[in-house]
Amino acid sequence: MTTAQSAPPPSMRLRELVFGAACAAALRAATRLGVADALGDTPTAVEDLAAAVKTEPGPLRRLLRALACYGVFTEQPDGTFAHTDISRLLREDDPNSLRYITLWCTEPWTWDAWPRLDEAVRTGRNVVQDLYGKEFFVHLNEDAPESADVFNRAMTTSSKQSARDVAELLDLSGASSIADIGGGQGHVVAGLLEKYPALHGTLLDLPRVVDNADPRLREGGPLADRVRIVPGDCREAVPVKADVYIIKNILEWDDDSTARCLRNVIDAGGPGARVVVIENLVDDTPSMRFSTAMDLLLLLNVGGAKHTTDSMTSRLRAAGLTIDDVSPVNPYLHAFDCTVPA
């Protein structure tokens, strides 16, 4: 029986770490094959799983055995395999599914970029521009539409899972309008409109993204008459006037792009506007291994970074915002509640 191991000696731990790519590749393979979706609630023979996902039994056993070493699936004494709490998160129908997050973190471009991390650390610049001759998101949308779709689905997953927490945290009882800037498919703005029936909202994001906005916001949806969907790039302009602006998990670009987005929001809102910036922080999170890895990935693809409390605070103040409060949204997110001063 294969199980996750604990506390190996340093020499063995280092050997395991240098094969981290094998674990990532195995997770990607199992996800793309749909192994977690095919595996039910009872232990299943590899031969039956192989038939369900259209693979050879021998290589599939090797894949599952490798993943079981990390606690993803578990091998029973009779050689069958069963779910663990981790492997269930790879299922598309799990309410807390991380299927598309798993795919996004292992997309083909990542395998091109990771070997050049030393170059990015040396120069402080992203490597994607040199790899593909285009800005990262331009490359995705023009040359890698499947990866762009995975990104959008991953962001949708993340947004759905945190939108309820954001709605519970924010008191918008004195506001009549909100704008979700770079808000993806609009799960946050939808949750807030549901909480506050008199509120009107705007969702702004790239055309490809808002074309797939939450059905509640689109024509015929229950919130459609209280929301405006605006295609656009917040780094270029924010043509939206609102009492409250929400900027969630997008200020991770290079410093110039972050400054332009904040300036555009400030110019749009004017004095007295409330700006709520919500971010993962690398200095106050229970998931430091994941957060610091994403921090390095941001360096590679857009020359950006995950923020610390100090770095986020300094950028908001440099943009001209007054920070009124910093509070946790959930264990992974913090909200910086700001005002545009007179």
Helices and strands as residue ranges (DSSP letters): H 10-18, H 20-33, H 35-38, H 46-53, H 57-68, E 74-75, E 81-82, H 85-88, H 99-104, H 108-113, G 114-116, H 117-123, H 128-132, H 136-143, H 145-169, E 177-181, H 187-195, E 200-205, H 207-210, G 224-226, E 227-231, E 244-248, H 255-269, E 274-279, H 288-301, H 309-319, E 322-330, E 333-339
